[in-house]
Amino acid sequence: MTHNNFAIRTYGKSEFALLMFPTIDDPKVAQAKLLRWIKKDRQFHQSLVGMGLSSHDKDYSPDQVRAMVEKFGAPGEYEV
């Protein structure tokens, strides 16, 4: 499945964060920014947790990616 040419699939957390914030070169900084976006909306964060999101995971599942793309837009679809 794609969202405006963006493939919904499993992504490494760093990989997805760097796609969301292409002007950030440091994967840890990109991940921290994405996590702030996620946690800003407590209900959204809890919905991702309900999908199995854990701080110990290395990847985002396709369902988690789909939810984030629906919430934030696919990489390149929004203004940062």
C-alpha angles and dihedrals in degrees: 000000000000135000107210091330093318111123116230104218141117111304130185109247092243092044093052094043091051090050090051092048107031093169091062113085099186113081092206092054091048092049092049091051092049091049090052089053090049095047093045087079106049093192092051091048090052091050089055090048087052087056089056101269111163132170087233094060120101094201142047114230120232089256091053092047091049091051092049093047089050090049101040104016127248118293109288095020098095143045116254 
